[in-house]
Amino acid sequence: MKVEKDTVVKVKYTLNVDEGITPQELNRTFESEFLFGRDPVIPVLEKAIWNLEEGEKVEVVIPPEQAFGNYNESLVNEIPLSQISNPERLKEGEIYREKSGMGNEVRFTVKEIKDDSVIADFNHPAAGKKLLLKAKIVSIRPANSLDILRCVSINQGGG
């Protein structure tokens, strides 16, 4: 069976920054299952796996716009150290995480530590960079009516 519209495809893949250092959070193998032609999938990946068979491998370069977006200078801000829970844990070049007042995780890359503030970069560490995706087709099966209904429901905001 080949990958085509209305097949359920399972892929295992890795992501690496094409030129540069891959962020730690991407340094692993991912697995995804989706309804080809209906679930949202990175366009370059969808095009690359069309008509492939189970067990086949593919490598694609994902442009920044389809990965983590372009680098946005407005997401680099100076924050007073008094607003940081554990300022002693800050290290230049590393990602700092803490909980916001709303309970959400906030994370940023520490660009520079000053006497009473920190320059924080809230861009994803891979923003503005091309990614190399290496994927293997693990399985392909024909979609059943439940697969299609689930996808239609999700894509119309019902799920």
Contacts in CASP RR format, 6 or more apart in sequence:
PFRMAT RR
TARGET T0000
AUTHOR 0000-0000-0000
METHOD contacts of the structure
MODEL  1
MKVEKDTVVKVKYTLNVDEGITPQELNRTFESEFLFGRDPVIPVLEKAIW
NLEEGEKVEVVIPPEQAFGNYNESLVNEIPLSQISNPERLKEGEIYREKS
GMGNEVRFTVKEIKDDSVIADFNHPAAGKKLLLKAKIVSIRPANSLDILR
CVSINQGGG
1 7 0 8 1.000
1 53 0 8 1.000
1 54 0 8 1.000
1 140 0 8 1.000
1 141 0 8 1.000
1 142 0 8 1.000
2 51 0 8 1.000
2 52 0 8 1.000
2 53 0 8 1.000
2 140 0 8 1.000
3 9 0 8 1.000
3 36 0 8 1.000
3 49 0 8 1.000
3 50 0 8 1.000
3 51 0 8 1.000
3 52 0 8 1.000
3 53 0 8 1.000
3 137 0 8 1.000
3 140 0 8 1.000
4 36 0 8 1.000
4 50 0 8 1.000
4 51 0 8 1.000
5 36 0 8 1.000
5 37 0 8 1.000
5 38 0 8 1.000
6 35 0 8 1.000
6 36 0 8 1.000
6 37 0 8 1.000
6 38 0 8 1.000
6 142 0 8 1.000
6 143 0 8 1.000
6 148 0 8 1.000
7 35 0 8 1.000
7 36 0 8 1.000
7 140 0 8 1.000
7 141 0 8 1.000
7 142 0 8 1.000
7 143 0 8 1.000
8 33 0 8 1.000
8 34 0 8 1.000
8 35 0 8 1.000
8 36 0 8 1.000
8 139 0 8 1.000
8 140 0 8 1.000
8 141 0 8 1.000
8 142 0 8 1.000
8 143 0 8 1.000
8 147 0 8 1.000
9 33 0 8 1.000
9 34 0 8 1.000
9 35 0 8 1.000
9 36 0 8 1.000
9 49 0 8 1.000
9 137 0 8 1.000
9 139 0 8 1.000
9 140 0 8 1.000
10 31 0 8 1.000
10 32 0 8 1.000
10 33 0 8 1.000
10 137 0 8 1.000
10 138 0 8 1.000
10 139 0 8 1.000
10 140 0 8 1.000
11 31 0 8 1.000
11 32 0 8 1.000
11 33 0 8 1.000
11 49 0 8 1.000
11 135 0 8 1.000
11 136 0 8 1.000
11 137 0 8 1.000
11 138 0 8 1.000
12 29 0 8 1.000
12 30 0 8 1.000
12 31 0 8 1.000
12 135 0 8 1.000
12 136 0 8 1.000
12 138 0 8 1.000
13 29 0 8 1.000
13 30 0 8 1.000
13 31 0 8 1.000
13 32 0 8 1.000
13 133 0 8 1.000
13 134 0 8 1.000
13 135 0 8 1.000
13 136 0 8 1.000
14 28 0 8 1.000
14 29 0 8 1.000
14 30 0 8 1.000
14 133 0 8 1.000
14 134 0 8 1.000
15 22 0 8 1.000
15 26 0 8 1.000
15 30 0 8 1.000
15 62 0 8 1.000
15 131 0 8 1.000
15 132 0 8 1.000
15 133 0 8 1.000
16 22 0 8 1.000
16 26 0 8 1.000
16 131 0 8 1.000
16 132 0 8 1.000
16 134 0 8 1.000
17 23 0 8 1.000
17 26 0 8 1.000
17 126 0 8 1.000
17 129 0 8 1.000
17 130 0 8 1.000
17 131 0 8 1.000
17 132 0 8 1.000
18 61 0 8 1.000
18 129 0 8 1.000
18 130 0 8 1.000
18 131 0 8 1.000
18 132 0 8 1.000
19 129 0 8 1.000
19 130 0 8 1.000
20 129 0 8 1.000
22 126 0 8 1.000
23 95 0 8 1.000
23 124 0 8 1.000
23 125 0 8 1.000
23 126 0 8 1.000
24 95 0 8 1.000
25 125 0 8 1.000
26 126 0 8 1.000
26 131 0 8 1.000
31 138 0 8 1.000
34 41 0 8 1.000
35 143 0 8 1.000
35 147 0 8 1.000
35 148 0 8 1.000
35 150 0 8 1.000
35 151 0 8 1.000
36 46 0 8 1.000
36 49 0 8 1.000
37 46 0 8 1.000
38 148 0 8 1.000
38 151 0 8 1.000
38 152 0 8 1.000
38 155 0 8 1.000
39 151 0 8 1.000
39 154 0 8 1.000
39 155 0 8 1.000
40 155 0 8 1.000
42 62 0 8 1.000
42 66 0 8 1.000
42 67 0 8 1.000
42 133 0 8 1.000
43 66 0 8 1.000
44 60 0 8 1.000
44 61 0 8 1.000
44 62 0 8 1.000
44 63 0 8 1.000
44 66 0 8 1.000
45 58 0 8 1.000
45 60 0 8 1.000
45 62 0 8 1.000
45 133 0 8 1.000
45 135 0 8 1.000
48 58 0 8 1.000
48 60 0 8 1.000
48 135 0 8 1.000
49 58 0 8 1.000
49 135 0 8 1.000
49 137 0 8 1.000
52 58 0 8 1.000
52 137 0 8 1.000
53 137 0 8 1.000
53 140 0 8 1.000
54 137 0 8 1.000
54 138 0 8 1.000
54 139 0 8 1.000
54 140 0 8 1.000
55 136 0 8 1.000
55 137 0 8 1.000
55 138 0 8 1.000
56 136 0 8 1.000
56 137 0 8 1.000
57 134 0 8 1.000
57 135 0 8 1.000
57 136 0 8 1.000
57 137 0 8 1.000
58 134 0 8 1.000
58 135 0 8 1.000
58 136 0 8 1.000
58 137 0 8 1.000
59 132 0 8 1.000
59 133 0 8 1.000
59 134 0 8 1.000
59 135 0 8 1.000
60 132 0 8 1.000
60 133 0 8 1.000
60 135 0 8 1.000
61 130 0 8 1.000
61 131 0 8 1.000
61 132 0 8 1.000
61 133 0 8 1.000
62 130 0 8 1.000
62 131 0 8 1.000
62 132 0 8 1.000
62 133 0 8 1.000
63 130 0 8 1.000
64 70 0 8 1.000
64 71 0 8 1.000
64 127 0 8 1.000
64 128 0 8 1.000
64 129 0 8 1.000
64 130 0 8 1.000
67 126 0 8 1.000
67 128 0 8 1.000
67 129 0 8 1.000
67 130 0 8 1.000
67 131 0 8 1.000
68 123 0 8 1.000
68 124 0 8 1.000
68 126 0 8 1.000
68 127 0 8 1.000
68 128 0 8 1.000
68 129 0 8 1.000
68 131 0 8 1.000
69 124 0 8 1.000
69 127 0 8 1.000
69 128 0 8 1.000
70 127 0 8 1.000
70 128 0 8 1.000
71 123 0 8 1.000
71 127 0 8 1.000
71 128 0 8 1.000
72 123 0 8 1.000
72 127 0 8 1.000
75 121 0 8 1.000
75 122 0 8 1.000
75 123 0 8 1.000
76 111 0 8 1.000
76 119 0 8 1.000
76 120 0 8 1.000
76 121 0 8 1.000
76 122 0 8 1.000
76 123 0 8 1.000
77 119 0 8 1.000
77 120 0 8 1.000
77 122 0 8 1.000
78 114 0 8 1.000
78 117 0 8 1.000
78 118 0 8 1.000
78 119 0 8 1.000
78 120 0 8 1.000
79 117 0 8 1.000
79 118 0 8 1.000
79 120 0 8 1.000
80 116 0 8 1.000
80 117 0 8 1.000
81 87 0 8 1.000
81 116 0 8 1.000
81 117 0 8 1.000
81 118 0 8 1.000
82 116 0 8 1.000
84 90 0 8 1.000
84 96 0 8 1.000
84 98 0 8 1.000
84 118 0 8 1.000
85 98 0 8 1.000
85 99 0 8 1.000
86 98 0 8 1.000
87 118 0 8 1.000
89 96 0 8 1.000
90 96 0 8 1.000
90 110 0 8 1.000
90 113 0 8 1.000
90 118 0 8 1.000
91 110 0 8 1.000
92 110 0 8 1.000
92 111 0 8 1.000
92 112 0 8 1.000
92 113 0 8 1.000
93 109 0 8 1.000
93 110 0 8 1.000
93 111 0 8 1.000
94 109 0 8 1.000
94 110 0 8 1.000
95 107 0 8 1.000
95 108 0 8 1.000
95 109 0 8 1.000
95 110 0 8 1.000
95 125 0 8 1.000
96 107 0 8 1.000
96 108 0 8 1.000
96 109 0 8 1.000
96 110 0 8 1.000
96 120 0 8 1.000
97 105 0 8 1.000
97 106 0 8 1.000
97 107 0 8 1.000
98 105 0 8 1.000
98 106 0 8 1.000
98 107 0 8 1.000
99 105 0 8 1.000
99 106 0 8 1.000
100 106 0 8 1.000
107 122 0 8 1.000
108 120 0 8 1.000
108 121 0 8 1.000
108 122 0 8 1.000
109 120 0 8 1.000
109 121 0 8 1.000
109 123 0 8 1.000
109 125 0 8 1.000
110 118 0 8 1.000
110 119 0 8 1.000
110 120 0 8 1.000
110 121 0 8 1.000
111 118 0 8 1.000
111 119 0 8 1.000
111 120 0 8 1.000
111 121 0 8 1.000
112 118 0 8 1.000
112 119 0 8 1.000
113 119 0 8 1.000
153 159 0 8 1.000
END
